[in-house]
């Protein structure tokens, strides 16, 4: 499966949008009083960060 430059640009745009949402959730969780959800949000964000690193590496290999 060969990717074109347009496909790669689309992947990068999706990646940027997801990372903005994730970091927005992270910052909101730090400042809003939702202590009961904080462990879940921390796990979600660390998993998403690792996923973004892997996705960025994979996009870079295309």
PyMOL commands that set and color helices and strands:
alter all, ss='L'
color gray80, all
select helices_A, chain A and resi 5-31+35-61
alter helices_A, ss='H'
color red, helices_A
deselect
rebuild
show_as cartoon
